Amino acid sequence: MYKAPVEEIAFTLKHVAGLAKAIDEGKLGDLSDDLVDAILSEAGRFASDEVAPLAEIGDTQGARMVDGKVIVPDGWADLYRHWAEGGWNSLTAAEEFGGQALPHMLNVAALEMWNSGSMAFALGPTLTMGAVDAVTVHGADSLKQTYLPKMVSGEWTGTMNLTEPHAGSDLGVMKSRAERRDDGTYRIFGQKIFITWGEHEITENIIHLVLARLPDAPAGTRGISLFLVPKFLVNDDGSLGARNDLHCHSLEHKLGIHGSPTCTMIYGDGKFGDEPGAIGYLIGEENKGLNCMFTMMNNARLAVGMQGVAICEAATQKAVQYAKDRTQGKAPGWTGQGQTGGMSPIIEHPDVARMLVTMKALTQGARAICYVCAHATDMSHHEAGDTARHWAERAALLTPIAKSFATDAGVEVASLGIQTHGGMGFIEETGAARFWRDSRIAPIYEGTNGIQAADLVTRKLPLSNGAQVRGFIDELRDIVAAVRASNLDGFGETADRLDASLADLDETTEWLLSQLAAGNASAALAGATPYQRLFGLALTGVYLAKGALADEEHGRDHRLALCRFAAENIIAETAALKDRVINGAASLEAARALFA
């Protein structure tokens, strides 16, 4: 059973991601170490004791439609009510709407624990938080006052409606339409698919954020508007009114996240209301909807990264426990007897140990990257002028890496967890397979990881004419220099290996920037995905080293061994990735003829 790693999470937040320094410097108001520890401890208890025990029920029962109603798994309605009553939905929301205005870092740490307990359950709150962000930043005051207090409290949930059957990543071809009304409202018509938690009855209202196109809108993405479309209309006194003209047509049958209702939503077909058309309210400006939605999507991308971290942690815990209990064969040097009949726990076998340590290294590396990204977001909100702009650029640079590396790691670690279990991993009863099935959607969510790579290379590397990424690499070099200067024997060849990985990162970064400057975007994009992986691996090695240095300062050394393993066994992949980035474009172009 999953047990939230509260101590590890707190350590990474404080000593790797920068939370402790920000608190010491007074950057985060009256936030204290004690408050951080209390929040993380209670979040961990709730995730371990209340969320995780219902994960298997969610997986086996799944969400289902009965007589037109969407039914969630047994116990989930009460679980959500307890979660909302605990104030977890309000951690980062503005105080004027009932929020606690706490740092983003604490929220993503809590999200990790909810998702480790049950990714399918945590998806609902994750979408609501994103909808709150979008309405807070772009909504009119009347919308904020009407909808945010109950969304922040968790009394109402929120969704994001982008995808259509013919419009996935390319939203410019979407067909959902909006018509103006004389009273300032709009009527929404269309079909949306893959809508997470689009319909259920665990809250009395659902607030949908829907992208649609006005009749006179420009073509493409420049002509998309964003609308708030409630399941139930809200009266002037705040009470619920008539059912809006929208409904769930069907639920998707998915590989994983079975407990999460993934809906096909129909807007404006006349099923409810006096006339066809779902009543919606404009968020932001007409034809500027994609800009508004990106406020939600950017935060959601980091939240999806946390899903990857969460799956890594839960899969690793299950695999380690199984490897300690399962006996098979006799490992080199094993002398144990007792009830095992001379057989070794499989954790004693070198290959199993290699898999488990790899899982742990990827977990902690992905966690650190995501937490550092959240720290940059927090600093961009708590600083001003050029300093705030610097941190905003740092968050922008890290977001595609955090989303992609962590979600790829989730799939990889879950797969290794199945392998550790052997044949039993392929059997559903052990629970190892569920982590892989749940994790597989995360590299697709919120822009596939290939889209993240294109964004990283074409939009994020050129920030400040490349000064942002170059300065970041210099900061990473400073950490490696501290490793070298420490002279700790336990580091082994860590400093040399990390220097080599940063040299690979630096060389590929300069090559990509030069290709973009020369107008050779095709070559740059051909290497974008391996570059993104390279960046994530280099960060993993450096952040594990930063954690090991901080550990040593606090009189401990158990992170040193993990750092050394990663440096000497995993990080060397950056050399091969560099070759793929710089030299792979021509062969890719030639091979594309295979599909002509």
Buried (B, 14 or more C-beta within 10 A) or exposed (E): EBBBBBEBBBBBBBBBBBBBEBBEEEBBEEBEEEEBBEBBBBBBBBBBEBBBBBBBBBBEBBBEBEEEEBBBBEBBBEBBBEBBEBBBBBBBBBEEBBBBBBBBBBBBBBBBBBBBBBBBBBBBBBBBBBBBBBBBEBBBEEBBEBBBBBBBBBBBBBBBBBBBEEBBEEBBEBEBBBBBEEEEBBBBBBBBBBBBBBBBEBBEBBBBBBBBBBEEBEEEBEBBBBBBBBBBBBEEEEEBEEBBBBBBBEBBEBEBBBBBBBBBBBBBBEBBBEEBBBBBBBBBEBBBBBBBBEBBBBBBBBBBBBBBBBBBBBBBBBBBEBBEEBBBEBBEEBEBEEEEEEBBBBBBBEEBBEBBBBBBBBBBBBBBBBBBBBBBBBBBBBBEEEEBBBBBBBBBBBBBBBBBBBBBBBBBBBBBBBBBBBEBBEEEEBBBBBBBBBBBBBBBBBBBBBBBBBBBBBEBBBBEEBEBBBBBBEEBBEBBEEBBEBEBEBBBEBBBBBBBBBBBBBEBBBBBBEBBEEEBBEBBBBBBBBBBBBBBBBBBBBBBBBBBBBBBEEEEEEBBBBBBBBBBBBBBBBEEBBBBBBEBBEEBEEEEEEEE
